[in-house]
């Protein structure tokens, strides 16, 4: 195997970094992970979703602990507010299986699986570069180390990516996403919404945007069946928008059915964040001895729900390439052949979904099952997404 006895440095200890570390360990490499934070990341409790087949594969191969709580559902429900009223109208329902996870619990499971690596916490990487002998150097305040492979898993502002694409910059979408979580017990009076979320994930369409809602495990000392309500709401903020929390509450009051507006606008949030939507794609995912994983290789708009998914798929591809290639360089070239076009596909898909659901939203109030199915097919335009798996 290419990795046997090789030294692999991983820049970044988040989900992409821990997954890449597991891949290297399983393929026989000596792995060192550099994490700029000196604290635990398990407290980050926002929600993500992954495809059920990917979750099963990760559990079966030892990347994830089978005991990690998830909140799988099999159906997507589309809602909008009845014009002139505050009630909800369900206008479509599609088979769409997803496995929602708590970001912090996912990271914790990957971090445990990567315990065979050497981890440097609170030691930011200052630069990466070539060592002159075909390898790579990682420089920190503590000195520098040489590696056969350096994995850049250092996010959208990746230092590693600057070696491969020094002039690459993110492209802004022109709108934002608000993400948050709320304790389910704080919304206990909204039984209709919570009952729907026990078996489905929900899309609420409104003029100029939409919101996504689903349940995730609570984490911490909570039991495996205790849940948080997670959401992501997309819209274009006005120039004079109030703070993030204030504007998302206004969006909910202005556009959501009453029950859902009450949850978001008046609920006690466990977490809330807002950030502009951007995308970028590195022209190549690897060039020996450097490899990019997760957001370092490409940032796609969150509509694809592929941030963590892509990082996990990157890791599986890396492991397979290291196991089946005769040299580390050959493994990285195979990885580049497989993951570079996939990253480009996801970025384009994210742009297409953003145009269809935020920039040029349909008249949600006029939509029905047939028009939603046709709209999904037209939006995908021949490509695929696990979020739209059953619309063909």
VEXDREN-2710 file (C-alpha; in Angstrom, 1 decimal):
% VEXDREN-2710
k/r/px/py/pz
1/UNK/0.0/0.0/0.0
2/UNK/1.2/3.5/-0.8
3/UNK/0.7/4.8/2.7
4/UNK/2.5/2.0/4.6
5/UNK/5.2/3.8/6.6
6/UNK/4.5/7.1/5.0
7/UNK/4.2/10.3/7.1
8/UNK/1.0/12.3/6.6
9/UNK/0.4/15.7/8.1
10/UNK/-3.3/16.9/8.3
11/UNK/-3.8/20.7/8.6
12/UNK/-7.1/21.1/10.4
13/UNK/-8.8/19.0/13.0
14/UNK/-12.5/19.5/12.2
15/UNK/-14.7/17.0/10.5
16/UNK/-12.6/16.9/7.2
17/UNK/-9.3/16.7/9.1
18/UNK/-10.4/13.9/11.5
19/UNK/-11.9/11.9/8.6
20/UNK/-8.7/12.3/6.6
21/UNK/-6.7/11.2/9.6
22/UNK/-8.9/8.1/9.9
23/UNK/-8.3/7.3/6.3
24/UNK/-4.5/7.6/6.7
25/UNK/-4.5/5.5/9.8
26/UNK/-6.5/2.8/8.2
27/UNK/-4.2/2.8/5.1
28/UNK/-1.1/2.4/7.3
29/UNK/0.3/5.9/7.5
30/UNK/1.8/7.7/10.4
31/UNK/-0.6/10.7/10.9
32/UNK/-0.1/14.0/12.6
33/UNK/-3.1/16.4/12.9
34/UNK/-2.7/20.1/13.5
35/UNK/-5.7/21.9/15.1
36/UNK/-5.6/25.6/15.7
37/UNK/-8.2/25.4/18.5
38/UNK/-7.1/24.3/21.9
39/UNK/-10.6/23.3/23.0
40/UNK/-13.1/20.6/22.3
41/UNK/-15.2/21.0/19.1
42/UNK/-18.0/18.7/20.3
43/UNK/-19.9/21.7/21.7
44/UNK/-20.8/22.9/18.2
45/UNK/-24.3/21.7/18.1
46/UNK/-25.7/22.8/14.7
47/UNK/-27.4/20.3/12.4
48/UNK/-26.2/18.5/9.3
49/UNK/-27.6/15.7/7.2
50/UNK/-25.9/12.9/5.4
51/UNK/-27.2/10.2/3.0
52/UNK/-28.3/7.0/4.8
53/UNK/-26.0/4.7/2.6
54/UNK/-23.0/6.9/3.5
55/UNK/-23.8/6.7/7.2
56/UNK/-24.1/2.9/7.0
57/UNK/-20.8/2.7/5.2
58/UNK/-19.0/4.9/7.7
59/UNK/-20.3/2.8/10.6
60/UNK/-19.4/-0.4/8.8
61/UNK/-15.8/0.7/8.1
62/UNK/-15.2/2.1/11.6
63/UNK/-15.1/5.8/10.8
64/UNK/-18.2/6.4/13.0
65/UNK/-19.4/4.7/16.2
66/UNK/-22.6/2.8/15.7
67/UNK/-23.8/4.2/19.0
68/UNK/-23.6/7.8/17.8
69/UNK/-27.2/9.1/17.9
70/UNK/-28.9/10.2/14.7
71/UNK/-32.5/11.2/13.8
72/UNK/-33.2/9.5/10.4
73/UNK/-36.4/10.4/8.5
74/UNK/-37.6/9.2/5.1
75/UNK/-39.9/12.0/3.7
76/UNK/-39.6/15.6/2.6
77/UNK/-42.6/17.8/3.1
78/UNK/-43.1/21.1/1.3
79/UNK/-45.2/23.9/3.1
80/UNK/-46.0/27.5/2.5
81/UNK/-48.2/30.1/4.1
82/UNK/-51.7/30.5/2.7
83/UNK/-51.9/34.0/1.1
84/UNK/-53.7/36.4/3.3
85/UNK/-53.7/34.0/6.2
86/UNK/-51.3/32.6/8.8
87/UNK/-52.1/28.9/8.3
88/UNK/-49.9/26.4/6.6
89/UNK/-50.6/24.6/3.3
90/UNK/-48.8/21.4/2.4
91/UNK/-48.3/21.4/-1.3
92/UNK/-46.0/18.4/-1.9
93/UNK/-44.5/15.4/-0.3
94/UNK/-41.6/13.3/-1.6
95/UNK/-39.7/10.2/-0.5
96/UNK/-36.3/11.7/0.5
97/UNK/-34.4/9.7/3.1
98/UNK/-31.7/11.6/5.1
99/UNK/-29.8/10.9/8.3
100/UNK/-29.6/14.1/10.4
101/UNK/-26.7/14.4/12.8
102/UNK/-25.5/16.8/15.5
103/UNK/-22.2/18.4/14.2
104/UNK/-20.6/18.1/17.6
105/UNK/-21.4/14.4/18.0
106/UNK/-20.2/13.6/14.4
107/UNK/-16.9/15.3/15.1
108/UNK/-16.6/13.5/18.4
109/UNK/-17.1/10.1/16.8
110/UNK/-14.5/10.9/14.1
111/UNK/-12.1/12.2/16.6
112/UNK/-12.3/9.0/18.6
113/UNK/-11.7/7.0/15.5
114/UNK/-8.6/9.1/14.8
115/UNK/-7.1/8.6/18.2
116/UNK/-4.2/6.7/16.6
117/UNK/-2.9/9.9/15.1
118/UNK/-0.7/12.4/16.9
119/UNK/-2.8/15.5/17.6
120/UNK/-1.4/19.0/18.1
121/UNK/-4.0/21.2/19.7
122/UNK/-3.7/25.0/19.9
123/UNK/-0.9/25.0/17.4
124/UNK/-1.9/26.9/14.3
125/UNK/-0.1/26.1/11.1
126/UNK/1.8/29.2/9.8
127/UNK/2.6/28.0/6.4
128/UNK/3.0/24.9/4.2
129/UNK/5.4/24.4/1.3
130/UNK/7.7/22.1/-0.5
131/UNK/10.7/20.7/1.3
132/UNK/13.0/20.3/-1.8
133/UNK/13.0/16.5/-1.7
134/UNK/9.6/15.8/-3.1
135/UNK/7.9/16.1/0.3
136/UNK/6.1/18.9/2.1
137/UNK/6.9/21.1/5.1
138/UNK/4.4/22.2/7.8
139/UNK/5.6/25.2/9.8
140/UNK/4.2/26.2/13.2
141/UNK/5.4/28.4/16.0
142/UNK/7.1/25.2/17.4
143/UNK/9.2/24.6/14.3
144/UNK/8.7/22.6/11.1
145/UNK/8.1/19.0/10.1
146/UNK/8.4/17.2/6.8
147/UNK/5.8/14.8/5.4
148/UNK/5.3/12.6/2.4
149/UNK/1.7/13.8/2.2
150/UNK/0.0/17.0/3.5
151/UNK/-3.8/17.1/3.6
152/UNK/-5.2/20.5/3.7
153/UNK/-8.4/20.2/5.7
154/UNK/-8.2/23.8/6.9
155/UNK/-11.5/25.1/5.6
156/UNK/-12.6/27.8/3.2
157/UNK/-9.6/30.0/4.1
158/UNK/-7.2/27.2/3.5
159/UNK/-3.4/27.9/3.7
160/UNK/-2.8/24.6/1.9
161/UNK/-5.0/25.6/-1.0
162/UNK/-2.9/28.7/-1.6
163/UNK/0.0/26.4/-2.6
164/UNK/-2.1/24.9/-5.4
165/UNK/-4.3/27.8/-6.3
166/UNK/-2.8/31.0/-4.9
167/UNK/-5.2/33.4/-6.7
168/UNK/-8.5/31.6/-6.0
169/UNK/-11.2/33.6/-4.2
170/UNK/-14.7/32.8/-3.1
171/UNK/-17.6/34.0/-5.2
172/UNK/-20.4/35.6/-3.1
173/UNK/-24.0/34.4/-3.9
174/UNK/-25.5/37.7/-2.7
175/UNK/-27.7/36.2/0.0
176/UNK/-27.3/34.7/3.4
177/UNK/-28.2/31.7/5.5
178/UNK/-29.4/31.8/9.1
179/UNK/-28.8/28.6/11.0
180/UNK/-30.1/27.7/14.5
181/UNK/-31.2/25.1/16.9
182/UNK/-33.9/25.2/19.5
183/UNK/-34.8/22.7/22.2
184/UNK/-37.8/20.7/21.3
185/UNK/-39.3/21.0/24.7
186/UNK/-39.4/24.8/24.2
187/UNK/-41.7/24.2/21.3
188/UNK/-43.8/21.6/22.9
189/UNK/-47.1/23.5/22.4
190/UNK/-46.6/23.3/18.6
191/UNK/-47.6/19.7/18.4
192/UNK/-48.4/19.7/14.7
193/UNK/-45.0/20.9/13.6
194/UNK/-43.2/18.5/16.0
195/UNK/-45.3/15.5/15.0
196/UNK/-44.5/16.2/11.3
197/UNK/-40.8/16.5/12.1
198/UNK/-40.7/13.1/13.8
199/UNK/-41.0/11.4/10.4
200/UNK/-40.0/14.2/7.9
201/UNK/-37.8/17.1/7.1
202/UNK/-39.7/20.2/6.0
203/UNK/-39.1/22.9/3.4
204/UNK/-41.1/26.2/3.9
205/UNK/-41.2/28.3/0.8
206/UNK/-41.7/32.1/0.9
207/UNK/-41.1/35.0/-1.6
208/UNK/-37.4/35.4/-2.0
209/UNK/-36.2/32.4/0.0
210/UNK/-37.0/29.2/1.9
211/UNK/-36.4/27.5/5.2
212/UNK/-35.3/23.9/6.0
213/UNK/-36.3/22.3/9.3
214/UNK/-35.4/18.9/10.8
215/UNK/-34.7/17.3/14.1
216/UNK/-31.2/16.3/15.4
217/UNK/-29.9/14.5/18.5
218/UNK/-29.4/16.9/21.4
219/UNK/-25.9/15.7/22.5
220/UNK/-24.2/16.5/25.8
221/UNK/-25.7/14.5/28.7
222/UNK/-29.0/14.2/26.9
223/UNK/-30.5/10.8/26.1
224/UNK/-30.1/9.3/22.6
225/UNK/-33.8/10.1/21.8
226/UNK/-33.7/13.7/23.0
227/UNK/-33.9/16.2/20.1
228/UNK/-33.1/19.7/19.0
229/UNK/-35.0/21.4/16.2
230/UNK/-32.5/22.6/13.6
231/UNK/-33.1/25.0/10.8
232/UNK/-31.5/26.8/7.9
233/UNK/-33.2/29.8/6.4
234/UNK/-32.1/31.5/3.1
235/UNK/-32.9/35.0/2.0
236/UNK/-31.3/38.2/0.9
237/UNK/-30.9/40.6/3.8
238/UNK/-31.6/44.3/3.3
239/UNK/-28.6/46.6/3.6
240/UNK/-30.0/48.0/6.8
241/UNK/-30.9/44.6/8.3
242/UNK/-30.8/44.3/12.1
243/UNK/-28.6/41.8/13.8
244/UNK/-28.7/38.2/12.6
245/UNK/-31.1/37.1/15.3
246/UNK/-33.4/40.0/14.8
247/UNK/-33.7/39.6/11.1
248/UNK/-34.4/35.9/11.1
249/UNK/-37.1/36.4/13.6
250/UNK/-38.5/39.1/11.3
251/UNK/-38.4/36.7/8.4
252/UNK/-40.3/34.1/10.3
253/UNK/-43.0/36.5/11.5
254/UNK/-43.3/38.0/8.0
255/UNK/-43.4/34.8/5.9
256/UNK/-43.9/31.6/7.9
257/UNK/-47.1/29.9/8.9
258/UNK/-48.1/30.9/12.4
259/UNK/-46.9/27.7/14.1
260/UNK/-43.5/27.8/12.5
261/UNK/-43.1/31.5/13.0
262/UNK/-43.8/31.1/16.7
263/UNK/-41.0/28.5/16.9
264/UNK/-38.4/30.6/15.2
265/UNK/-39.4/34.1/16.2
266/UNK/-40.1/33.5/19.9
267/UNK/-38.2/30.3/20.7
268/UNK/-35.2/30.2/23.0
269/UNK/-32.4/29.3/20.8
270/UNK/-29.6/26.9/21.8
271/UNK/-27.5/28.2/19.0
272/UNK/-27.8/30.7/16.1
273/UNK/-25.5/31.9/13.4
274/UNK/-25.7/33.8/10.2
275/UNK/-23.2/34.0/7.3
276/UNK/-23.2/35.1/3.7
277/UNK/-23.4/32.3/1.1
278/UNK/-20.3/31.8/-1.1
279/UNK/-18.8/29.2/-3.3
280/UNK/-15.4/28.3/-4.7
281/UNK/-13.7/25.3/-6.3
282/UNK/-10.0/24.5/-6.5
283/UNK/-8.9/23.7/-10.0
284/UNK/-7.3/20.5/-8.7
285/UNK/-8.0/18.5/-5.6
286/UNK/-4.5/17.2/-5.2
287/UNK/-1.0/17.8/-6.6
288/UNK/1.6/15.7/-4.9
289/UNK/2.5/16.0/-2.1
290/UNK/-0.5/18.2/-1.3
291/UNK/-4.1/17.1/-1.1
292/UNK/-7.3/19.2/-0.4
293/UNK/-10.2/17.9/1.5
294/UNK/-13.6/19.3/2.6
295/UNK/-14.1/23.0/2.3
296/UNK/-10.4/23.5/1.5
297/UNK/-11.0/21.8/-1.9
298/UNK/-14.3/23.5/-2.5
299/UNK/-17.1/25.3/-0.9
300/UNK/-20.6/24.7/-2.3
301/UNK/-23.7/26.6/-1.4
302/UNK/-25.4/24.8/1.6
303/UNK/-28.5/23.9/-0.5
304/UNK/-26.7/20.7/-1.5
305/UNK/-26.2/19.7/2.1
306/UNK/-22.8/18.4/1.0
307/UNK/-20.3/20.2/3.3
308/UNK/-19.7/17.3/5.7
309/UNK/-20.8/14.8/3.2
310/UNK/-18.1/15.8/0.7
311/UNK/-15.5/15.7/3.5
312/UNK/-16.5/12.2/4.4
313/UNK/-16.5/11.0/0.8
314/UNK/-13.1/12.7/0.3
315/UNK/-11.8/10.6/3.2
316/UNK/-13.2/7.3/1.8
317/UNK/-11.7/8.1/-1.6
318/UNK/-8.3/8.9/0.0
319/UNK/-8.2/5.7/1.9
320/UNK/-9.0/3.6/-1.2
321/UNK/-6.4/5.5/-3.3
322/UNK/-3.7/4.9/-0.6
323/UNK/-4.6/1.3/-0.4
324/UNK/-4.5/0.6/-4.1
325/UNK/-1.8/2.8/-5.5
326/UNK/1.9/1.9/-5.5
327/UNK/3.2/5.3/-4.3
328/UNK/1.8/8.2/-2.3
329/UNK/2.1/10.4/-5.4
330/UNK/0.1/7.9/-7.4
331/UNK/-2.6/7.9/-4.7
332/UNK/-2.9/11.6/-4.7
333/UNK/-3.2/11.7/-8.5
334/UNK/-6.0/9.2/-8.4
335/UNK/-7.7/11.2/-5.7
336/UNK/-7.4/14.3/-7.9
337/UNK/-9.0/12.5/-10.9
338/UNK/-12.0/11.4/-8.8
339/UNK/-12.6/14.3/-6.5
340/UNK/-11.8/17.3/-8.6
341/UNK/-14.8/16.8/-11.0
342/UNK/-17.1/15.9/-8.2
343/UNK/-16.3/19.2/-6.4
344/UNK/-17.0/21.1/-9.6
345/UNK/-20.3/19.3/-10.0
346/UNK/-21.4/20.1/-6.5
347/UNK/-20.5/23.8/-6.8
348/UNK/-22.5/24.1/-10.0
349/UNK/-25.4/22.2/-8.4
350/UNK/-25.4/24.6/-5.4
351/UNK/-25.5/27.6/-7.7
352/UNK/-28.4/26.1/-9.6
353/UNK/-30.4/25.3/-6.4
354/UNK/-29.6/28.8/-5.1
355/UNK/-31.0/30.4/-8.3
356/UNK/-34.1/28.3/-8.2
357/UNK/-34.9/28.6/-4.4
358/UNK/-33.6/32.1/-3.5
359/UNK/-32.7/34.3/-6.4
360/UNK/-35.6/33.3/-8.7
361/UNK/-38.1/31.7/-6.3
362/UNK/-41.2/30.2/-7.9
363/UNK/-44.7/31.2/-6.8
364/UNK/-44.8/28.8/-3.9
365/UNK/-48.4/29.5/-3.2
366/UNK/-49.3/28.2/-6.7
367/UNK/-47.3/25.0/-6.4
368/UNK/-48.7/21.5/-6.1
369/UNK/-47.3/18.0/-6.2
370/UNK/-46.9/17.8/-9.9
371/UNK/-45.4/21.2/-10.3
372/UNK/-42.9/20.6/-7.5
373/UNK/-41.8/17.3/-9.1
374/UNK/-41.3/19.0/-12.4
375/UNK/-39.5/22.0/-10.8
376/UNK/-37.1/19.6/-9.1
377/UNK/-36.3/17.8/-12.3
378/UNK/-35.8/21.0/-14.2
379/UNK/-33.6/22.4/-11.4
380/UNK/-31.4/19.3/-11.2
381/UNK/-31.1/19.3/-15.1
382/UNK/-29.8/15.8/-15.3
383/UNK/-27.4/15.8/-12.3
384/UNK/-28.1/14.1/-9.0
385/UNK/-28.6/15.0/-5.3
386/UNK/-29.5/12.7/-2.5
387/UNK/-32.0/15.4/-1.3
388/UNK/-33.9/14.9/-4.5
389/UNK/-33.4/11.2/-4.9
390/UNK/-36.9/10.2/-5.9
391/UNK/-38.1/13.0/-8.2
392/UNK/-37.1/11.2/-11.5
END
